[in-house]
Each structure stands twice: as C-alpha cells, then as structure tokens.
Amino acid sequence: MRINYICVILAILFFIPNRARPSADDIALPDGFKIEEYAGGLDNPRFMAISPDGVLFTADMGDGAVIALPDKNGDGKADSVNKFISGLKRPNSIAFHGGYIYVGETDRVVRFKYEGADMPHGKKEVLISGLPKKGHFTKTLGFGPDGKMYVSMGSSCNICVEEDKRRATVMRYNPDGTGEEIYASGLRNSVGLTWHPKTGELWATDNGRDWLGDNLPPDEVNIVKEGKNYGWPYCYGDKIPDPDFDDAKKCADTVAPVVELQAHSAPLGLTFYEGAMFPPDYKGDLFVAYHGSWNRTVPTGYKVVRVIMKEGKPLEIQDFTSGWLEGNKRSGRPVDVLVGNQGEVYISDDFTGSVYRVTYDNKH
C-alpha cells in the first residue's frame, strides 16, 4: 500500500499545471505533413469521436463535459468550442451508436439521445453504475462490429491481485448496459481500444506496471480476444514472470502482446489509418498516442508513433509527430488519435488543452 501512496504523490507533483503551448513549428513530422491547432482553450481533452453529422467531439475530463468542435466553414479550425453536455464525472471517452451519444464516466456509463450537434441532447440515461473508480479510474468505451459495447477498466493498483474481477479487464455489454461479462482479463490498464478495419479484431493499448526500472516491463498493444488472459499481475510481455510473484505457471496460458513498446511510454489512444489523404503506404498502418512517462529517470513518450503494418502484422515503429519533449522539458501529452472524414488526423492533448489537426499536401 505504501508504494501506491508514493505513486500518487509523484503523480500529483508531476501534474502541477504548466500550460506552455508549443508552436506547431516545434512539432516534427515526416516530409509533406503539417500540424496545426484545431481547437484550444479546453481543460483536459481526452478521447474523441466524430458524430453521424460529421462534427468532431471530445470528452473533457477536467471540465466534466462533452465538447463539440464544429468546422462548418471547412478552414481546418474549430468555429467554436461548444459545451454539448455538462455536469459529468471525469468523462474520458465518448461513442456514437444507434442514435445515442455514449459517455464513459469514472464510475458509470451514460447515454443521451443524439439528433445533431446543433440540437439539444436528450435526457440522460444511466446504463451502468457502480463501476470501480479507485486507482486507474478512466473508462474507455467503444462499439465493436458485433454491436456490443466494450468498456476497459484499469487496475486499482500497481501490482496486486484484484478482489473485484472487473478490474484489469475489458468488459462487454449490450448497448443498453445489460448482459455484463468479462471479455478479456490480465490487462493492467488498457486505455485505448480500436477495431481492425478488415479482421474486426479488438486492438488495445496496455500500460505496464511501474518500479521495475526504466526499461521494464514493456508497454503493449494487444489483440484482445474473448476469454483470453494477458498476464497482469503475474507476468508481462511474452510469458515473463513478474518478480513480485515469480510464478511461471501463472504465465503458461497468457497471451503475448502483438507489439511491445518502450516501457513507461504510457500508450493511450490508437487507430488504424483508412483515410485517403495520406500517402498510400500509410493505408492500414496503426497510429498510437504516447501520453509519456512520469516515473522514468530519463523521460520518454510524448509523441504519436506509426506502427507500419505488412500483411496485417506489425513490421516497424516510427515517430510520426514528436517535439512535445525536449530533454526533461515537457510541453504536451497526446491522449487520443483519430482519423477525420477527409483523411486528416486529430490528436488531443490534455496537457495544453488543445486538439491538433495533421494534414498532408498531396502535391508534395
């Protein structure tokens, strides 16, 4: 328990507000790409979604709100920052499904009838309540090809055996919140969820445990399958026993990550690129947002990477946008990455309160 208190104290110290916003010129991208601030002045923008009527939305955790960011004149900048839903409990994620907007709050999932960004939302419906909120409190939700709702629930601790079996899992529900079941377990904190556009498989990031040094354990991207166990707390990576338990038998039936990432990168949002704006070789590649380390002697992360895919398998990891970290100085923390309707890519940053827009010049 004592080490958990230390984690909390360090995290609080790290998050002392520092909103020095980097210039777009400070962000490095591959040739031909351009990044601009799409919207600013938000509190803590987290996960994003595009509504059925084509408007970019984000959950703003600090403001307890869902924010609409319309661009009616098509100039690549949000016309306004509209508080579409307010009075929420640390919302982390949103999704549109079946005529509703769903919101993942810290201890529940709610939904509102959605009839357009310019129309009032419907009455709040509490679908799932009493979700665990100690420790990793965010709830990320999304809808799979099967029409079911998936909700990730992180662990209560750094390394422990959970009493609540919903912790360190991805849960599955019917769209109305009924039919609760554990879809997959052993996932310490799978903050980001996405579905492969061709196979329909669920891919998820996972944040590894702390206090095993700067380079262990690796953070992960997993292909999350029904009924499978991904190791935590007994093991990490490809069946490697955690030293706090040192029990190889517990790892025998666990599933290895499809991608291992630099430890303490804190991967959050991820998405496959299926747009038409970027060069053809980007098609099918995976973007992952690194929120960045808080307990590493040499900071790492604070960028978005491109996982190059070949025949459906990860081949190589390359930096896509970087520059939010110079030495020990941090100027941004990417949370989510989302492909827009024109093939542009949006990046939310809960450190500066910004949403960025990345485009590519086809004439380059």
N, C-alpha and C positions, 0 to 999 in steps of 0.2 A: 504493500500500500504506500509506503514511504516514497518509493521511486515514482509513483503516479503523481504525488504531490509535487515532486521536483519537476516533472514534465509540465504540470500546469503552470508553475511559477515561471519556468523558462519561456513557455509559450506566451504568457502574459507580457513578460518583458520584451519579447521579440515583436509583439504586435502593438507596441507603443506607436501611435499614429505618425506616419511620415508619408505625406502625400505628394512628394516631389515627383511631378509627372514628367516622364521622359519625352523628349521631342521625337517625332516619327523618324527624324534623320538619325537618331541614335539606335534604331532597331535595324539589325542586319537581316536581309532576306536574300534569296537567290536572285540572280540577274533577271530583270524583267518584271519583278514583283514590286508592289507598292503597298505600304501600310499607312492608314490614316485613322484618326479618331472619328468613329461614327457617332458616339454619344459620350458625354462626360457629365460630371456632377452627380453621379449616382453614389450610393453609400457602399454597399458590398454586392455588386452584381455577381451572380453565381451561374447557374445553368440556364441555357437559352432554348427557345423553341420558336418556330415560325408558324403562325396561325393559318387556318384554312384560307383566310383572305389576304395572306401574304405579308403580314406585319411581324416584325421581329419583337419578341417578348423576352424578358429576363426576370428571374426571381432575384429580388434584392433583399438579402438576408438582414443586413443592418437596418434597413428601413421597414422591415416587416411587410413587404409589398411585392406585388407583381407589376412590372413596369412595361408599358407598351412604347415602342420606339419606331413610329411610322416614318417612312420616307416617301411621301406622296409625290414630290416633285422629281424624284429619281436622281438627286445630285450626290448620292453616296453619303449623306449626313442625315441623322435623325432630325425631323422637323421639330420635334418636341419630346420631352420626357414626361409621359402621362402615367400617373399612378392609377392603374386599372383596378387593382384590388388592394386594399389596405387592411391593417389590423391582424396580420398573420404572425405566427410564431416561428421566427427564424426560417423562413422558406428557403429551400436550397434548390428545388427543381420544379419544372412545370412540364406538362404534356397536353396536347390536344388530341381528343379521341371521342368519337361518337357524338359530336355536338356539345362537348363539355371541355372546359379547361380544368385540368387536374393540378394540384399543388402538393408537393411533399414538404410538410412542416416538420418541426423537430420531433413531435410525438404523435403525429396523425397525418392522414391523407384526406384532403377535402376536394370537392369539385364544385364548379359553378357552370350553369348553362351559358354557352357562348354563342352569340349571334353577330359578332363582328367587333372590331376594335373601336368603332365609333358608337357602339350601342352599350347600354348598361349591362353588366353581367347579371346572371340570375342569382337566386338565393343560394347561400352556402349549404352544401350537404356534407356532413361528416361521415365519411365512408369507413375509415379505420381509426380507432382511437386507442390510447394507452400504449403506444409504441415506446420501446425503451429509449431513453434520452441521455443517460449517463455516459461519459466518455465521448466516443465518436457519435455525435448527435445528429449529423445530417442524414436526410433521407432523400435518395435519388430514385426517381420513378421513371418508367418508360413502358411502352406497349410493344409487345412482340408481334411477329407475324401471325401468331395464334390468337390474337385479340385479347390475350391476358395481360394483366398489369403486373410488372415486376418492380420490386422495391428492395434496394440494398440497405442493409442495416449493419453498421460497423460494430466493432467490439467495444466493450466497456473499459478496456484496459490495454496496456502494452502487451502483456503476455500473461494469460490466465486461462483457466477452464471456466467457461461461462455457465452460470446457472440457468439463464434464460436462453433457450435453444434457438431463439430468433436472432440472437446476436451473431455477428461474423458470418452472415449468410446473404443470399439473395432470396427473397420471398416471392411467392406468386399468388395472385388474387384474380378473381373475376373483376370485370370493370366496375361493378357496384360495391366492391370491397369484401364480398363473401368468398368462401372457398379457400381460406388461408392455408398455405402449405409451404414448407421449406423446399425450395427448388434446388439449391446447392449450398454447401457449408464449407467451413475452413477458410473463409475469405475475410481476413482481418478488417479491411476497410475498402470495399470496392465502390468507390465514389462515382466512377464513370461507367455508364452502360451504353452499348450500342449494338445494333444487329447487322450482321454481314449482309450486304445487299443481294448477294447471289445464293448463299447457302442458308440464310436465315438464322445462323448460329448467333448466340449471345456472346459478345466480347466485352470484357470488363477490365478496368484497371484494378490494381490492388496495392495498397501501401503496406510495406513490410514493417516489422517491429523495430523499435529503437534500442540503443545501448548495446549493440554488438560491434561497435566501431564504425568508422567512416564508410566502409565498403561492404558491409553485410547487414542484413540479408538483401538480396536484390529486390527492388520493386518489380511489379509484374503486370503483364497483360495476359489474361486467361481467356480461353474459350470455355465458357461456363455451360455445363451440361447437367441435365436433370439427374439428381441423386448422387452426384459426384462430390468428393471431398478434396479440397485444395490445400490442406495441410495444417493451417494455423489452428492451435498454437504449438502443435507438437513438432512441426517441421516446416521447412521453407524450400523454395527452389525445386530442384528435381530430387525429392525424397531425402533431403538433408535434415537430420535430426536437430532440433533446437537444443542448445546446450542446457537450457533450464529444465528440460525433460530427459534428453539423451536416451530416447527410446525408438530405435529404428523400426520396431514392429508397428508403431503407430503410423509410420510413413509408407508402409507397404502398398496400400491401396489408394494413395493420394495421387492427384493429377498434377503434372509439371506445367509450368507456365508456357505459353506459346512464344512469349517474348520476355526476356529478362532485361531490366532497366537498371541504370545506375542507382545504387542504394540512396535513399533519402531524397530522391528527386520529387517525391510526392505527386505521382501522376494522377490527374483527376479526369477531366473530360476527354473523350476520344470520339472520332468519327471517321468513316470511310469517305474518300473523295469520289463522288459520282457526278460532279459538275462538268460543264463544257468549257469553262473559261480558262482553266489552267492547261499547260501543255499536255498532250495525250499520254505521256508516260506517267502522269500523276493519277490517272484513272485507276481506281481500285486500291490506291495506297491509303494508309492509315495515319491520321494526324492524332497526336497525343499532347495534351497540355500538361506541362510540369509546373506545379504550384511552387516548388522549391523547398529546400531544406531549412530546418530551424535548429537542428542539434548536431550539425556536422562541423568539424573543425575548419574545413575549407568548404564554403557554401557551394551548392550545386543545384541545377534545375533552372527555374525562372525563364522558361522558354517553351516553344512549341516545336516538337520534332515530327519528322516524316518517317514513317516505317515503310520502306519500299517493299512492295509485295510482288512475288512472282509465282504464277500459277496457284494463287491463293495462300502462299506461305511467306512469312516474313523473311526478307533477304538481308536488309541493311537498315540502320538507323542514321538519319542525317538531321542536323539542325535545320529548321525551317524559318522560324523567327527567333532571334536572340538579341541580347543587348539590355535586358532588364537587370542584369547582374554584371557589375564591374568590380573585380576583387571581392571585397566584403560589402560593397555598397549595392543595395537592392532598390530598384525603382519601379518594380511591377511584379505581379504574381498572377500569371494566367490560370484561369479556372476551367473554362469550357471552350470548346472549338466547334463551330457549326458551319455547315455549307449552306449558303443562301440560294435563292431561287435562280439567280443568274450565274451561279458557279463561284461567286465570291466566298470568302471565308471570314467569319466573325470570331473574334477572340474576346472573352470577358476577362476583366482584371479587377479583382476585389481589393487590391491594394491602392490603386489610384482612383477607383470608382469609374472606370472607363470601359467602353466596348470599342474595339478596333475592327476595321474592315480591311481585308487584304484582297487586292485585285492583281490581275496580270494583264500586261499590254500585249495583245496578240500580234502586234506589229514589231515586237522586239526581235 
